Amino acid sequence: MSTAPAALQDISRALTPGHPSWPGDPEFVLHPRGRMAAGDSVNTGELGLSTHTGTHVDAPWHYADAAEKLDAVPLSRYVGRCRVIRVQGSGEPARVGVDALAGLPDQLPPRVLLHTGQPAHWDTFPEDFTALHPDLITELGRRGVQLIGTDSPSVDPLTSKTLDAHAACFAAGILILEGLNLSSVQDGEYDLMCLPMSLASGSDAAGNYIGIDGAPTRAVLLPAGTLAALEPTELEVAALSGLGE
């Protein structure tokens, strides 16, 4: 069996059986269907989950009704240089404040991933997690950040009804990536590739409009500069035009 190169770090949460969902969201299920051992021609499974299961992106439409749905967000926003920062929260509920940026440059990469200390695996949903203060988000936007990632399940506390951190991201034009697995990642600069499931808005069989508010994603880190060092073919240039910085 092949293994990924050591330089590539998978920072997505493994969706194991029983993976906990946000309270009130549909449970994550993965059921066996076809089985060759039972006489079927192939092995298959049935998957059911919320659009905000595990490692996932929030489309702006998730928290602003007039904003972009996920299929309108350019994929290039999720690919390119990033910085991982280990942070601590304070207060009740715990939030990461502007002081977490002390000593960091006034200009940061377009993507910042915040390591709050969440473990690699959740046996139960982590209701007591570290969220982000809106002032931190505003300051990150001032420093050039266009995407904020966190290993917590949300940028806002579990019980928040006003979603102040989400609103601050919308005001600053910052995208949100939640539920990362940063447990084995060192602080520093990397190249991020974060590719959400390709879900498209449209109408279902009953004629009900379906908008895409978010999607699970596979996120990986590469050494900083890896993407810029690639020498793509002409076909790849046409397919990947606009990705990265």
KEDO-203762 format. One record per atom (N, C-alpha, C, CB): y, x, z; residue in three letters. Coordinates in steps of 0.02 Angstrom, whole numbers, padded with zeros to 5 digits, always signed. Glycine has a CB too. Layout:
YXZALA ...
END
This chain:
-00060+00043+00000MET +00000+00000+00000MET +00062+00044+00000MET +00001-00049+00062MET +00110+00030-00044SER +00170+00070-00048SER +00217+00054+00009SER +00205+00060-00115SER +00258+00102+00028THR +00307+00092+00080THR +00376+00107+00054THR +00292+00136+00141THR +00428+00078+00084ALA +00496+00090+00062ALA +00517+00161+00081ALA +00544+00038+00094ALA +00560+00191+00041PRO +00583+00259+00058PRO +00620+00259+00124PRO +00628+00286+00003PRO +00617+00316+00160ALA +00647+00320+00226ALA +00722+00307+00224ALA +00634+00388+00257ALA +00754+00321+00167ALA +00826+00313+00161ALA +00846+00239+00159ALA +00850+00349+00100ALA +00800+00195+00145LEU +00815+00124+00141LEU +00797+00090+00207LEU +00777+00091+00082LEU +00845+00057+00238GLN +00834+00023+00301GLN +00841-00053+00292GLN +00883+00048+00356GLN +00787-00088+00306ASP +00788-00161+00302ASP +00820-00188+00366ASP +00716-00190+00291ASP +00875-00223+00360ILE +00910-00250+00419ILE +00905-00326+00421ILE +00983-00227+00420ILE +00853-00353+00389SER +00841-00425+00391SER +00791-00441+00446SER +00814-00450+00322SER +00796-00499+00474ARG +00747-00521+00524ARG +00684-00547+00490ARG +00777-00576+00570ARG +00627-00523+00513ALA +00564-00548+00485ALA +00553-00620+00508ALA +00504-00502+00508ALA +00540-00664+00460LEU +00529-00735+00476LEU +00455-00746+00491LEU +00553-00781+00418LEU +00437-00729+00552THR +00368-00737+00575THR +00355-00809+00595THR +00352-00689+00634THR +00291-00830+00596PRO +00277-00899+00619PRO +00308-00913+00687PRO +00201-00910+00623PRO +00341-00970+00694GLY +00374-00987+00757GLY +00444-00960+00764GLY +00333-00964+00813GLY +00470-00928+00711HIS +00539-00901+00716HIS +00586-00958+00737HIS +00562-00870+00648HIS +00627-00947+00790PRO +00669-01001+00816PRO +00728-01015+00771PRO +00694-00983+00885PRO +00746-01078+00768SER +00804-01100+00729SER +00862-01117+00775SER +00786-01161+00685SER +00923-01120+00747TRP +00981-01143+00785TRP +00965-01212+00814TRP +01045-01146+00740TRP +00980-01225+00878PRO +00964-01289+00908PRO +00990-01348+00867PRO +00993-01293+00978PRO +00944-01393+00849GLY +00961-01451+00808GLY +00946-01442+00734GLY +01033-01467+00816GLY +00938-01380+00711ASP +00919-01368+00641ASP +00845-01379+00631ASP +00940-01296+00620ASP +00823-01390+00569PRO +00751-01397+00557PRO +00713-01334+00578PRO +00738-01411+00483PRO +00653-01344+00602GLU +00611-01287+00621GLU +00589-01248+00559GLU +00550-01311+00661GLU +00582-01183+00569PHE +00555-01141+00516PHE +00480-01152+00513PHE +00571-01066+00528PHE +00454-01169+00454VAL +00382-01180+00445VAL +00357-01143+00384VAL +00366-01256+00439VAL +00298-01115+00390LEU +00264-01083+00334LEU +00191-01103+00339LEU +00273-01004+00335LEU +00171-01151+00296HIS +00104-01178+00299HIS +00061-01150+00242HIS +00106-01255+00295HIS -00003-01138+00254PRO -00048-01119+00200PRO -00061-01179+00154PRO -00115-01092+00228PRO -00066-01166+00090ARG -00083-01219+00042ARG -00147-01198+00004ARG -00023-01231-00008ARG -00138-01171-00057GLY -00197-01149-00094GLY -00228-01087-00063GLY -00178-01135-00166GLY -00294-01085-00061ARG -00331-01028-00035ARG -00391-01013-00080ARG -00354-01041+00038ARG -00392-00953-00106MET -00447-00933-00150MET -00514-00936-00113MET -00435-00863-00179MET -00512-00921-00048ALA -00574-00923-00008ALA -00602-00993-00004ALA -00561-00896+00062ALA -00559-01043-00015ALA -00581-01113-00012ALA -00594-01141-00081ALA -00529-01155+00023ALA -00591-01098-00133GLY -00607-01122-00200GLY -00547-01131-00245GLY -00644-01185-00196GLY -00485-01121-00219ASP -00426-01127-00261ASP -00419-01065-00305ASP -00362-01137-00218ASP -00383-01073-00361SER -00376-01017-00407SER -00327-00964-00382SER -00353-01042-00475SER -00282-00982-00336VAL -00232-00935-00310VAL -00219-00951-00236VAL -00166-00939-00350VAL -00188-00904-00202ASN -00163-00915-00134ASN -00090-00935-00137ASN -00172-00851-00090ASN -00070-00990-00104THR -00001-01012-00102THR +00016-01036-00032THR +00012-01068-00153THR +00082-01044-00020GLY +00105-01069+00044GLY +00163-01117+00034GLY +00127-01012+00089GLY +00176-01157+00086GLU +00232-01204+00085GLU +00284-01182+00136GLU +00207-01277+00101GLU +00346-01177+00115LEU +00401-01150+00156LEU +00452-01205+00171LEU +00435-01091+00120LEU +00473-01209+00234GLY +00527-01255+00252GLY +00573-01222+00303GLY +00498-01321+00281GLY +00638-01228+00292LEU +00686-01194+00336LEU +00756-01220+00326LEU +00684-01119+00324LEU +00800-01205+00374SER +00871-01219+00368SER +00904-01166+00325SER +00905-01222+00438SER +00960-01182+00295THR +00998-01132+00256THR +01027-01078+00301THR +01054-01166+00217THR +01023-01087+00367HIS +01050-01038+00415HIS +00994-01009+00459HIS +01104-01070+00459HIS +00936-00997+00429THR +00879-00969+00464THR +00881-00893+00463THR +00814-00995+00434THR +00868-00861+00520GLY +00863-00789+00523GLY +00925-00754+00497GLY +00803-00766+00483GLY +00916-00702+00458THR +00972-00666+00427THR +00999-00709+00370THR +00952-00595+00403THR +01062-00728+00373HIS +01089-00775+00324HIS +01164-00765+00315HIS +01074-00847+00345HIS +01189-00789+00259VAL +01261-00790+00246VAL +01287-00860+00256VAL +01277-00763+00175VAL +01349-00864+00279ASP +01385-00927+00282ASP +01431-00931+00221ASP +01426-00935+00348ASP +01424-00981+00180ALA +01474-00992+00128ALA +01537-01018+00161ALA +01448-01042+00073ALA +01597-01005+00134PRO +01658-01033+00163PRO +01655-01109+00171PRO +01717-01014+00120PRO +01618-01143+00127TRP +01613-01216+00131TRP +01577-01239+00195TRP +01577-01243+00070TRP +01539-01194+00227HIS +01504-01210+00289HIS +01553-01229+00343HIS +01462-01150+00312HIS +01614-01200+00342TYR +01662-01213+00396TYR +01731-01233+00371TYR +01668-01151+00439TYR +01739-01243+00305ALA +01802-01268+00277ALA +01784-01312+00217ALA +01849-01208+00256ALA +01797-01376+00223ASP +01771-01425+00175ASP +01799-01417+00104ASP +01785-01494+00199ASP +01857-01386+00098ALA +01887-01376+00031ALA +01874-01305+00004ALA +01962-01389+00034ALA +01832-01267+00038ALA +01822-01197+00020ALA +01763-01189-00028ALA +01809-01155+00084ALA +01750-01125-00047GLU +01697-01110-00095GLU +01628-01123-00067GLU +01702-01038-00117GLU +01586-01152-00109LYS +01515-01156-00093LYS +01482-01090-00113LYS +01481-01216-00130LYS +01422-01078-00088LEU +01392-01012-00096LEU +01385-00992-00169LEU +01325-01011-00063LEU +01368-01039-00214ASP +01357-01020-00283ASP +01421-01004-00320ASP +01321-01076-00319ASP +01479-01012-00286ALA +01543-00992-00316ALA +01568-00925-00288ALA +01595-01046-00303ALA +01532-00897-00240VAL +01552-00833-00211VAL +01523-00777-00253VAL +01529-00827-00136VAL +01564-00730-00279PRO +01537-00676-00320PRO +01488-00633-00281PRO +01595-00631-00346PRO +01431-00617-00312LEU +01380-00578-00279LEU +01406-00509-00259LEU +01320-00570-00324LEU +01457-00484-00295SER +01485-00419-00281SER +01514-00414-00211SER +01538-00402-00331SER +01532-00471-00181ARG +01560-00470-00113ARG +01508-00446-00062ARG +01586-00540-00094ARG +01445-00452-00079TYR +01391-00435-00033TYR +01360-00367-00046TYR +01338-00488-00036TYR +01388-00329-00092VAL +01358-00265-00111VAL +01412-00211-00111VAL +01326-00269-00182VAL +01400-00155-00076GLY +01447-00099-00076GLY +01453-00066-00008GLY +01515-00122-00098GLY +01505-00026+00000ARG +01513+00016+00060ARG +01524-00027+00122ARG +01572+00064+00051ARG +01492-00006+00177CYS +01500-00041+00240CYS +01500+00009+00298CYS +01443-00094+00250CYS +01520-00014+00356ARG +01518+00027+00417ARG +01484-00013+00472ARG +01589+00049+00438ARG +01436+00019+00506VAL +01402-00011+00563VAL +01436+00015+00627VAL +01325+00007+00563VAL +01453-00031+00672ILE +01489-00014+00733ILE +01452-00047+00792ILE +01564-00038+00729ILE +01434-00008+00842ARG +01405-00035+00903ARG +01461-00059+00948ARG +01361+00020+00940ARG +01456-00121+00972VAL +01511-00152+01009VAL +01484-00186+01072VAL +01549-00204+00965VAL +01530-00202+01118GLN +01513-00239+01178GLN +01562-00297+01186GLN +01513-00193+01241GLN +01538-00351+01214GLY +01581-00408+01226GLY +01602-00411+01299GLY +01547-00472+01206GLY +01650-00454+01312SER +01673-00466+01381SER +01694-00539+01387SER +01732-00418+01401SER +01699-00562+01448GLY +01719-00631+01461GLY +01660-00678+01463GLY +01768-00653+01408GLY +01674-00742+01471GLU +01623-00794+01475GLU +01646-00855+01435GLU +01610-00813+01549GLU +01615-00869+01377PRO +01559-00831+01347PRO +01583-00763+01320PRO +01527-00872+01290PRO +01536-00717+01312ALA +01553-00649+01291ALA +01577-00647+01219ALA +01492-00603+01299ALA +01633-00613+01209ARG +01660-00603+01142ARG +01681-00530+01133ARG +01721-00651+01129ARG +01676-00505+01072VAL +01700-00439+01055VAL +01774-00443+01038VAL +01658-00408+00996VAL +01815-00402+01071GLY +01887-00403+01060GLY +01911-00346+01017GLY +01923-00402+01126GLY +01976-00343+01006VAL +02007-00293+00965VAL +01995-00223+00992VAL +02082-00306+00959VAL +01985-00217+01058ASP +01975-00151+01088ASP +01913-00116+01060ASP +01969-00157+01163ASP +01867-00153+01029ALA +01808-00123+00999ALA +01824-00077+00941ALA +01761-00177+00976ALA +01885-00083+00915LEU +01906-00043+00857LEU +01943+00020+00878LEU +01948-00084+00811LEU +01950+00032+00943ALA +01987+00091+00966ALA +01957+00155+00938ALA +01987+00094+01043ALA +02000+00197+00910GLY +01978+00260+00882GLY +01953+00257+00811GLY +01926+00288+00925GLY +01949+00198+00782LEU +01926+00191+00713LEU +01985+00194+00665LEU +01888+00125+00704LEU +01974+00213+00603PRO +02029+00219+00554PRO +02066+00153+00543PRO +02002+00244+00488PRO +02128+00159+00522ASP +02168+00100+00508ASP +02143+00064+00445ASP +02242+00119+00500ASP +02109+00101+00402GLN +02079+00071+00342GLN +02004+00078+00347GLN +02105+00104+00277GLN +01968+00022+00348LEU +01896+00021+00354LEU +01864+00001+00287LEU +01874-00027+00410LEU +01799+00014+00279PRO +01765-00009+00219PRO +01769-00086+00213PRO +01691+00013+00219PRO +01757-00113+00154PRO +01763-00185+00144PRO +01713-00227+00185PRO +01753-00201+00072PRO +01661-00194+00211ARG +01610-00230+00249ARG +01598-00195+00315ARG +01544-00236+00209ARG +01599-00233+00369VAL +01587-00205+00436VAL +01531-00246+00469VAL +01652-00207+00480VAL +01480-00210+00494LEU +01424-00241+00529LEU +01427-00223+00602LEU +01356-00219+00498LEU +01427-00274+00645LEU +01436-00264+00717LEU +01369-00271+00754LEU +01487-00315+00744LEU +01351-00217+00788HIS +01288-00213+00825HIS +01303-00231+00898HIS +01256-00142+00819HIS +01287-00292+00918THR +01302-00315+00986THR +01244-00304+01034THR +01320-00389+00984THR +01186-00281+01009GLY +01130-00267+01053GLY +01073-00316+01049GLY +01153-00264+01122GLY +01072-00361+00999GLN +01017-00408+00992GLN +00952-00370+00973GLN +01034-00461+00939GLN +00895-00393+01000PRO +00831-00360+00983PRO +00809-00375+00912PRO +00777-00382+01032PRO +00758-00340+00890ALA +00734-00348+00821ALA +00700-00415+00810ALA +00685-00292+00803ALA +00672-00444+00864HIS +00635-00506+00857HIS +00656-00556+00911HIS +00559-00493+00861HIS +00662-00619+00892TRP +00678-00673+00939TRP +00616-00716+00950TRP +00737-00716+00913TRP +00589-00715+01012ASP +00534-00760+01029ASP +00561-00831+01040ASP +00497-00735+01092ASP +00620-00835+01069THR +00655-00898+01079THR +00726-00889+01054THR +00653-00922+01154THR +00761-00943+01042PHE +00829-00937+01016PHE +00875-00906+01069PHE +00856-01006+00993PHE +00913-00854+01050PRO +00956-00819+01099PRO +01021-00857+01113PRO +00972-00748+01075PRO +01019-00903+01160GLU +01078-00945+01172GLU +01135-00906+01204GLU +01059-01003+01216GLU +01120-00853+01241ASP +01171-00813+01274ASP +01184-00749+01233ASP +01151-00795+01348ASP +01221-00756+01178PHE +01234-00699+01135PHE +01308-00683+01133PHE +01208-00714+01064PHE +01325-00625+01105THR +01395-00602+01102THR +01427-00625+01037THR +01398-00525+01108THR +01481-00663+01043ALA +01518-00688+00985ALA +01578-00642+00971ALA +01541-00761+00997ALA +01622-00663+00925LEU +01679-00623+00906LEU +01744-00659+00922LEU +01676-00606+00830LEU +01793-00622+00947HIS +01858-00651+00962HIS +01898-00658+00897HIS +01897-00607+01014HIS +01933-00713+00886PRO +01972-00721+00825PRO +02022-00664+00813PRO +02009-00786+00828PRO +02050-00636+00867ASP +02097-00580+00858ASP +02064-00519+00827ASP +02129-00561+00926ASP +02000-00508+00844LEU +01963-00453+00814LEU +01957-00464+00738LEU +01893-00446+00846LEU +01941-00525+00719ILE +01932-00541+00648ILE +01998-00532+00611ILE +01907-00613+00640ILE +02052-00555+00640THR +02118-00546+00608THR +02134-00473+00598THR +02173-00580+00650THR +02118-00432+00648GLU +02132-00360+00643GLU +02086-00327+00591GLU +02123-00326+00711GLU +02024-00347+00588LEU +01979-00320+00537LEU +02004-00337+00467LEU +01907-00347+00547LEU +02029-00397+00459GLY +02058-00416+00394GLY +02118-00372+00377GLY +02079-00489+00395GLY +02159-00357+00427ARG +02217-00313+00415ARG +02195-00244+00394ARG +02261-00310+00478ARG +02137-00223+00417ARG +02112-00156+00400ARG +02070-00155+00336ARG +02070-00129+00458ARG +02072-00209+00298GLY +02040-00210+00233GLY +01970-00237+00230GLY +02039-00142+00207GLY +01946-00266+00285VAL +01877-00292+00287VAL +01873-00359+00252VAL +01853-00298+00360VAL +01822-00367+00210GLN +01811-00429+00172GLN +01747-00465+00191GLN +01811-00413+00099GLN +01704-00432+00230LEU +01642-00463+00254LEU +01628-00436+00323LEU +01583-00448+00205LEU +01611-00481+00370ILE +01590-00463+00437ILE +01518-00484+00446ILE +01637-00495+00490ILE +01477-00436+00469GLY +01408-00452+00486GLY +01397-00442+00561GLY +01359-00408+00446GLY +01350-00479+00589THR +01334-00473+00660THR +01259-00484+00670THR +01375-00524+00702THR +01232-00451+00721ASP +01161-00463+00738ASP +01153-00526+00780ASP +01133-00402+00775ASP +01207-00555+00803SER +01204-00619+00838SER +01193-00676+00789SER +01270-00631+00879SER +01168-00733+00812PRO +01156-00789+00766PRO +01220-00823+00741PRO +01114-00840+00799PRO +01278-00807+00771SER +01341-00837+00749SER +01399-00794+00771SER +01348-00909+00777SER +01454-00799+00735VAL +01516-00765+00756VAL +01551-00804+00811VAL +01563-00756+00696VAL +01532-00867+00822ASP +01559-00908+00876ASP +01506-00921+00929ASP +01586-00975+00848ASP +01527-00934+00991PRO +01479-00950+01044PRO +01439-01013+01027PRO +01515-00960+01110PRO +01380-01019+01056LEU +01335-01074+01042LEU +01368-01142+01053LEU +01273-01069+01084LEU +01407-01148+01106THR +01435-01213+01126THR +01503-01227+01094THR +01441-01216+01201THR +01529-01183+01052SER +01595-01193+01024SER +01597-01254+00978SER +01617-01131+00985SER +01647-01295+00986LYS +01658-01353+00942LYS +01716-01340+00893LYS +01673-01415+00983LYS +01759-01293+00910THR +01817-01279+00867THR +01804-01223+00817THR +01877-01262+00910THR +01752-01183+00828LEU +01732-01129+00783LEU +01791-01084+00765LEU +01701-01158+00719LEU +01824-01058+00816ASP +01885-01019+00806ASP +01873-00955+00766ASP +01916-01002+00873ASP +01816-00923+00777ALA +01801-00861+00740ALA +01788-00877+00666ALA +01740-00825+00770ALA +01751-00931+00653HIS +01741-00951+00583HIS +01809-00966+00550HIS +01695-01013+00580HIS +01852-01001+00586ALA +01918-01018+00558ALA +01959-00955+00545ALA +01956-01065+00606ALA +01953-00906+00589ALA +01990-00843+00579ALA +01963-00806+00517ALA +01983-00798+00642ALA +01898-00809+00506CYS +01869-00779+00446CYS +01896-00813+00383CYS +01793-00782+00447CYS +01900-00878+00385PHE +01925-00915+00327PHE +01998-00898+00314PHE +01918-00991+00338PHE +02038-00894+00367ALA +02109-00878+00359ALA +02119-00808+00331ALA +02145-00885+00427ALA +02074-00761+00348ALA +02080-00692+00326ALA +02043-00678+00261ALA +02054-00645+00380ALA +02009-00728+00234GLY +01970-00719+00173GLY +01909-00675+00183GLY +02014-00688+00120GLY +01879-00678+00242ILE +01822-00636+00260ILE +01757-00678+00257ILE +01831-00605+00330ILE +01707-00651+00224LEU +01642-00683+00222LEU +01602-00667+00285LEU +01603-00662+00159LEU +01551-00708+00299ILE +01512-00701+00361ILE +01439-00690+00345ILE +01521-00764+00405ILE +01409-00641+00380LEU +01338-00625+00376LEU +01312-00623+00448LEU +01325-00556+00339LEU +01264-00666+00464GLU +01241-00673+00533GLU +01166-00660+00539GLU +01258-00744+00559GLU +01145-00647+00602GLY +01074-00639+00617GLY +01043-00575+00591GLY +01037-00696+00589GLY +01082-00522+00585LEU +01055-00458+00561LEU +01008-00427+00613LEU +01112-00410+00545LEU +00967-00382+00591ASN +00926-00341+00636ASN +00953-00269+00632ASN +00849-00344+00617ASN +00995-00252+00680LEU +01026-00185+00682LEU +00997-00142+00738LEU +01101-00191+00690LEU +00940-00162+00765SER +00913-00130+00825SER +00896-00056+00815SER +00852-00167+00848SER +00882-00036+00754SER +00863+00034+00741SER +00915+00071+00698SER +00796+00036+00706SER +00974+00043+00691VAL +01025+00071+00647VAL +01076+00111+00688VAL +01060+00016+00606VAL +01091+00171+00665GLN +01142+00212+00696GLN +01211+00193+00670GLN +01128+00287+00684GLN +01262+00201+00711ASP +01331+00190+00688ASP +01347+00236+00629ASP +01381+00201+00746ASP +01391+00212+00586GLY +01411+00254+00530GLY +01420+00215+00466GLY +01361+00309+00518GLY +01433+00250+00412GLU +01444+00218+00347GLU +01380+00218+00305GLU +01500+00254+00309GLU +01371+00163+00269TYR +01313+00152+00227TYR +01336+00114+00164TYR +01257+00112+00265TYR +01289+00105+00118ASP +01297+00057+00064ASP +01254-00004+00082ASP +01276+00087-00006ASP +01283-00063+00077LEU +01249-00125+00093LEU +01229-00162+00030LEU +01293-00171+00137LEU +01167-00186+00028MET +01145-00233-00023MET +01120-00295+00013MET +01090-00202-00070MET +01155-00350+00006CYS +01139-00412+00041CYS +01136-00467-00012CYS +01193-00428+00097CYS +01076-00490-00029LEU +01068-00536-00085LEU +01043-00604-00059LEU +01019-00507-00136LEU +01088-00654-00054PRO +01068-00720-00032PRO +01021-00753-00083PRO +01129-00764-00020PRO +00981-00799-00059MET +00940-00840-00105MET +00986-00873-00156MET +00899-00893-00066MET +00963-00876-00217SER +01004-00904-00272SER +00997-00980-00273SER +00984-00873-00340SER +01033-01013-00228LEU +01033-01086-00224LEU +01094-01113-00262LEU +01032-01111-00150LEU +01085-01168-00296ALA +01139-01195-00337ALA +01156-01266-00315ALA +01120-01195-00411ALA +01221-01281-00312SER +01243-01349-00297SER +01224-01396-00354SER +01320-01351-00284SER +01216-01460-00336GLY +01199-01510-00387GLY +01177-01574-00354GLY +01143-01484-00433GLY +01148-01619-00392SER +01126-01684-00366SER +01051-01686-00360SER +01151-01740-00411SER +01026-01720-00308ASP +00954-01728-00301ASP +00930-01787-00342ASP +00935-01737-00227ASP +00865-01803-00336ALA +00836-01856-00377ALA +00868-01924-00363ALA +00762-01860-00364ALA +00895-01933-00302ALA +00927-01996-00284ALA +01001-01998-00303ALA +00920-02009-00210ALA +01026-01944-00333GLY +01096-01942-00353GLY +01142-01918-00298GLY +01117-02009-00375GLY +01116-01894-00242ASN +01157-01869-00188ASN +01179-01797-00203ASN +01119-01872-00121ASN +01243-01783-00195TYR +01268-01716-00209TYR +01247-01667-00155TYR +01345-01717-00216TYR +01221-01611-00176ILE +01199-01559-00130ILE +01245-01498-00140ILE +01124-01540-00142ILE +01282-01480-00088GLY +01323-01420-00090GLY +01288-01365-00050GLY +01393-01434-00062GLY +01298-01303-00070ILE +01264-01247-00038ILE +01310-01216+00014ILE +01242-01195-00090ILE +01293-01226+00078ASP +01335-01203+00134ASP +01316-01134+00160ASP +01332-01252+00190ASP +01259-01108+00137GLY +01236-01043+00159GLY +01166-01032+00134GLY +01239-01037+00236GLY +01137-00974+00149ALA +01069-00960+00127ALA +01041-00900+00164ALA +01068-00947+00051ALA +00975-00901+00178PRO +00943-00841+00203PRO +00951-00784+00153PRO +00868-00854+00217PRO +00950-00722+00178THR +00963-00665+00135THR +00919-00607+00154THR +01037-00645+00139THR +00907-00563+00107ARG +00874-00498+00120ARG +00929-00446+00119ARG +00817-00482+00068ARG +00939-00412+00174ALA +00993-00362+00180ALA +00962-00294+00193ALA +01042-00381+00235ALA +00985-00243+00156VAL +00962-00175+00166VAL +01021-00128+00166VAL +00910-00155+00112VAL +01012-00071+00201LEU +01061-00017+00202LEU +01034+00043+00165LEU +01081+00001+00274LEU +01078+00075+00127LEU +01063+00138+00092LEU +01113+00190+00115LEU +01065+00128+00014LEU +01097+00254+00108PRO +01147+00305+00125PRO +01212+00294+00087PRO +01119+00375+00111PRO +01268+00306+00121ALA +01333+00297+00090ALA +01338+00338+00027ALA +01389+00316+00139ALA +01361+00305-00027GLY +01369+00339-00091GLY +01310+00331-00137GLY +01381+00410-00080GLY +01255+00301-00113THR +01196+00292-00155THR +01212+00250-00217THR +01139+00259-00115THR +01246+00195-00207LEU +01259+00150-00263LEU +01305+00183-00315LEU +01291+00085-00238LEU +01354+00220-00291ALA +01400+00254-00337ALA +01365+00308-00376ALA +01460+00283-00299ALA +01311+00337-00347ALA +01276+00392-00380ALA +01226+00369-00432ALA +01241+00435-00328ALA +01212+00304-00434LEU +01163+00279-00482LEU +01190+00287-00553LEU +01147+00205-00468LEU +01145+00299-00599GLU +01163+00304-00670GLU +01128+00248-00708GLU +01143+00375-00699GLU +01157+00188-00707PRO +01123+00130-00737PRO +01122+00134-00813PRO +01157+00066-00715PRO +01073+00101-00842THR +01070+00094-00914THR +01124+00046-00937THR +01000+00071-00937THR +01136+00042-01002GLU +01187-00004-01028GLU +01170-00076-01010GLU +01193+00003-01105GLU +01105-00092-01012LEU +01085-00160-00994LEU +01100-00174-00921LEU +01010-00170-01007LEU +01087-00126-00876GLU +01101-00135-00805GLU +01176-00141-00794GLU +01073-00078-00764GLU +01215-00103-00831VAL +01288-00108-00824VAL +01312-00178-00840VAL +01324-00056-00869VAL +01284-00207-00892ALA +01303-00275-00911ALA +01282-00326-00858ALA +01274-00294-00978ALA +01222-00315-00830ALA +01196-00362-00780ALA +01230-00357-00713ALA +01122-00352-00771ALA +01250-00296-00694LEU +01277-00284-00628LEU +01352-00273-00627LEU +01242-00225-00597LEU +01385-00289-00681SER +01458-00279-00687SER +01495-00310-00628SER +01484-00308-00752SER +01535-00269-00595GLY +01576-00294-00539GLY +01546-00283-00472GLY +01588-00367-00548GLY +01483-00259-00467LEU +01452-00248-00402LEU +01480-00185-00370LEU +01376-00244-00408LEU +01484-00186-00304GLY +01506-00128-00266GLY +01580-00115-00273GLY +01468-00068-00288GLY +01600-00055-00255GLU +01670-00036-00258GLU +01681+00015-00312GLU +01694-00008-00190GLU 
END
